[in-house]
């Protein structure tokens, strides 16, 4: 998969990323409502399997699914 530099760094990431805004579910401002954690985890694994290596892991959206 094509990669690009992240800003001015030497890190290379895939241009398509995986946004996790909806993964966080309900209970926060601008939430998209309840989301099934199993489906969210499956979607993340699918993105990785497809070669996507840039995943938005902002704490409020996906933090609860990440191991401590």
Steps between C-alpha positions, in 0.01 A plus 500: 500500500614853427650690794574866563710691751317614811556875501869579504594179680660189357193294596315345208127436525229388260293784349171333592464485875244346730301757698354377826254774587200266488681220683472689830124452507249703697540711812715785372435822311432449129499119542345285230312279748564147619756298304570129529854457636542165323416653163731794569791270584429290189503815284835609648651158433367511143659840443835367625467188284443727198825683573370815668750603765363837609223461759357798687515379860385812679433389859135602512409311184688169513686510831263261676578226244879532530690283746638688799 
